Amino acid sequence: MDGKKLEYKGEEALKEIERLTAKAGRVQLDILKEILTRNSKTEYLSKYMKGSKDVSDFKLCVPVINYKAIQPYIKRITNGEDSSLITGHPITEILCSSGTSGREPKMMPSIAEDLDRRTFLYNLIMPIMNHYTHVFDILTAGLYRHRVGDVLQVTGFHNKAPQFRFICRRNVVLSIDTDKTNEEDLHKSVSVAKKLLKPFNALLVEYTSYADTSRLPGHYVMYWEIIYHGSMVDSTAPLDDKVMQECCIAVEEELDYIYRRCRAYDKSVGPLEIRVVEPGSFDALMDYFISQGGSINQYKTPRCIKSNKALKLLDSNVKACFFSPRDPKWIP
C-alpha cells in the first residue's frame, strides 16, 4: 500500500473517501482481482479454481463458507505448515477475533499489509469522527464488523457506496454493548446454573430476562420463578443469598467470550442480576400477553421481555434480588 495513504489526515482523508465511494463497485472489483492474482496458487483456491484468476470462475466455483470450513487450514499453519495453504504472502501474525459468533475467539491469520489497511482505514475514519458526533458514538467501542445473521437496512447511498443502519442481530435476546446473547446461549447458561438449586430441593420452573440500560453500565436482569419440593422443605423460605449469587455467576461463566470480556475487561456490562418472583408470576405473565391478543394455544414464555407493562408486572412480584459477586473468568 502507498505509504502516503497511511498519513492521510483532515481534508485529504475526506477527499479520499469521496474518491473511493464515487466508484465503489469498481474499487471492489479491482480488489477482488488483486486477491485472486496474488492467491491463485494457494492450496485452498487451487482446489476450486485450478489456477484460474478469473472473477467469473471464482463466483462459479468457490463456495460461500463459514469459519469452520477454513479452520483446518489455519490449524495446519499454526502447527508449522507453510502460509501458502491459504495466502500468497507470508503470515506475520495470528490474531484472535473480538467479534466472535461462537463461544470462543477465532484465530485470524494476518499478513503485513493488513496492518497498513487498518491504519489507512483508521486515518480515514478519524476526520469523520471529528465532523459527525453521532458516528463517534457508534465507533467508541471500535469498528463494527457485521456478520451473517445481522439485519441491516440500506438507508441511502454516499456517491456509489451504500449506507447501512444496523437493525438487530437475528435471534439476539440480550445486548448491552458489543455482547450479543441469543436464546440458545441463554438457555444453555441457565441450564447449567439451575443445577445449583437441586441440593436444596428447589426447582427453576420458568425464567425470562431483559437488558437493563437505565443506568451505566447496563446489565442483564433475569426473572426466576422457583418452587420447592419435598415434605421437609418450607416452600416460603428463601434460598441462601450465597446460593443465588453463585447462580448469577454460573450464568455469566457460561455466556460467550465477548460477554465475559465486556464484564471482566471492558467493564461495559455490569454484574448479572437474578430477581426471584413469587410463585404464579409467570402464569400472570401469560394471562397478560393473552389479554393483549396472544393465542393461548401458541403461547410460549418469552425469554426476553421488552414490554414495559410486562416488566412492571414481574417487578411487582419480585421477592428478592441477587447479583453476581465477582467477574466471570476471561482470558485474552
N, C-alpha and C positions, 0 to 999 in steps of 0.2 A: 504494500500500500504506500502511496505517495506520502513521504514524511510531512510535507506541508499540511496535508489534510488533518494530521494529528494535532496541529496547532491552531485550527480554526477557532475563532472567538468572535463574540458580538455579531456585528453586521455580516462578516464573512461567513459565519456559520448559518445565519438566516438565509443568505443568498444561496448557499449550497443546498439547503433544504428545498428552496424554490426550484433549483435546477433539477434535483433528483425527483421531486414529486411531479414536475412538469412532464416527465417521461417515465413514470413508474413502471409501466409494462415493459418498456424497452430495457430498463435497468435490470428488472428481474430476469428477463430472458438472457441477457448478457452474462449475468452472474451464474445462471444455470449452465450455460455453455462452458464457462470457465471451469466450473466444478467438474463437469463431465470430461473435459480435456485433461485436467490435472489428475483425475482419479480413475480413468478408464482402465488402467492396468491393475487395479486393486483386485484382490480375490473376490470381494463382495460384488462389485459391479461386473467383473468378468463372468461371473456365474450367470448373469441375466443378459448382458449386452454383448458378450463375445468380442470385446474390444471396440465396439462401436462408440462414437462420440455424438451420435445424432440425437437431438432432443425428441424426435418422434419415436425413436426406438426406446428411449428412456420412459416415455409416457406409456408405451405399449407393453414393455417387458418387465419393468421394475415395479414390484408390488408396493402398496402402501403398508407400512409395518408399524409396530409399536416397539417400545424399548426391549421387551422380552425377546424379540426376534434378533436384535443386534447384540444382545448381551453376551452370547457365547464368544463372539469375535473380540469384544472388549476384555473378557476374562483371559482369552488366549494372549492378548497383548500384555496384560498385567502379569501374566506368567512367563513373559520373556520373548514371545514371538514378535516378528517384525511389524512395524506400523503399516506396511503395505497391505495388510489384511483389509483395511478399510479406508486408507488415505494415501495419497501420493506424496505427502510431506511427513517429515518426522514428527511424531507426537512428543511434545515437550513437557506436558503435564497431564495428570488425570484429576479433573475437578469433581466435586460432589454437588449434585443438584440441591437447590434450596426450594424448588417448586415441585417437589415430587408428588405424584398422584398415588403412590403406594405408601407403605408404612415405613420404609427406609429410603435414604437418599440413593440416587442413581449415579454411577460413575460416568463421567463425560470426558472423553479424550479431547485434548486441545492442542492445536499447532501454534507456532509462533505468531502467525498472522491474526489469530483470534484476539490476542491482546490488543493489537493495533485496531481491530474492528471495534472492540469495546471502548477503547479510548476515543476513537473517532465518533462513535455514537454518543458517548458522554459529552464530548465537546459540542455536538450539535444540540443536545438536549438542554444544556445549561442556559443558553440565551432564551429559549422558550420559557424556562422556569422563571427567568427574570422579567419576562414580558407578560406572562399569564399566570396569576397566582393559583388558579384552580388546578392547573397542570402540576404545580409544585405539590399541592395536597395529594394528588394521585401518586406522585413519584417519591414521596418522602420515604417509603419503605423499599424503594428500588424500582427498577424497570420491571414491569409485569409481563410474564410470558404466558400467553394463553395456551390452552391445551384442548385436546379433543373432549367434548362434553361441555365446554364453555358456551354459553348462549350470548351471542353478540348481536347488536343492532347497528346496521350501517346508517349513520346519521347524515352523511353527505360526502363530499369529496373536497380535498385540497388539491387543486390542479387535477392531476390524473390519479392521485392516490386516495383510496377510500379512507374515511374516518369512521372509527368504531366506538360504540359505547358498550361497556360491559354490563350485561343484564343480570346474569346469575350463572352459577355453575350447576349443571344438571345433577339432580339428586342431592345437592347440598342441603343439609339440615341446619347446621350451625356455622357461623363465621363471625369473627370479631375483627381480625386483621388479615394477614396472609393465610391464616388457618382456614381450611375448608373441610368440614367434617360431614360425611354423608350418613345416611340412615344405617347402612350396613356396618360401618365402623363404630357408630354409636351403639348399635345393638351388641356388637362383639364386646365392647368395653363394659357395658352394663352386665352382660352375661358373666363376665369374669368377676366383677365387683360384688354382685349379689350372692356369690358363694360364701362371702364373709358373714352373711346373715344366718347361714344354716346351723352353725353350732349353737345358736341362741333360739332355735325353733321359730325363726322369723322367716317370712317369705315375701319377696317382692312380687306383687300381683299386677301392677301397672306402673308405667312411667311416661313422662314426656319431658320436654325441655324448651328453653328459649335462650337467645343471646341477649344478655342484659347490657346495653350500651348507655344506660342512663348516667353512668359515671365512668371516669377513667382510672385505670384501664377497665374495659368491658370484661365480662366473664360469662362462662356458661352456667346456667341455672337448670337444675333437674328437679322435677317433682316426682317423689316416690310415694306410692301407697303400699304400706307394709302391713301384713297380718301375721298373727301368731297362732301356732297350733300346739297341741299337747295339753293335757289336763293340768299340768303343774305350772303353766305359764299364765301370768297376769297380762291379759290382752291390752290393758290400758297403760302398762308400764313402758316407758320409752327405752330404747336401746341405749347402752352406754355411749357417751359422746365420742370416746376414742374409736369405737367400732364404726360409727358413721363417718368419722373423719377419715378412717382408713378406707372406707368405701369410696369417698371422694377421690383420694389419691390413686386408688386402684383403677378408677375410670380413666383418670388422666394418664396413668402409666401405659394404658392400652391404646390411647389415641396416637395418631401418627406423628412422624418426625417433626413436621412443620408446627403442629400444635405445641409439642413439647419444647421446641426451640423458642416459640413465641412466649411461652410461660417461663422457661428457665433462663433464657439468654436475653431475648429482646425485651422481656418484661412488658410486652404489649397486650398481654392477656392476663387477667387476674385469676386467683385461685377459684377452682370449680366449687359450686355450691349445690348442696342437696337440701331441698325443702321437703320434709316429711309431712304428708297431708293426712287428714282424718279418713278412716275407712268410709267408703261410699263416695269419695270425692270424684272418682273417675266415672261413676255412674251418673253423677250430677253433670259432669262434663259432657257425657254422651247425650243426656237429655237436652242440654243447651244447644249442641250442634244440630240435633234432630229438630228442635224448635225453630232453627234457622233455615230449615228446608232440607237437611240431610236425610238420607234414606236409612231407616233402621236396619234394613237387610244388608246394606253395603257399608255400614259404619265400621271404621277401624280407628282405634285411638291414634291420633296424630302424634308423631314423635317430635314434632316441633310446633309450638304454639305461637301464632303471630297476632291473634285476635286479642285486643286489649280487654274485652269483656270476658273472654275465656280465662285470661291470665288473672283478672280480678276475682273470678270465681274460685280459681285454685288458691290464690293467695288468701282468700277469706277462710280457707280450710287448713292452712298451714299450722302445725302444732310445734314444729322445731326446725331450726336451720343449722346446717353444718358446712364448714369449709375445709378444703384441703389444708393439711397442717404444714406442708412443705412443697417445694418444687418437684415436678416429675423428673426422672432421670433423662438427661440429654447429652449425647456425646457428639461433638462437632465432626 
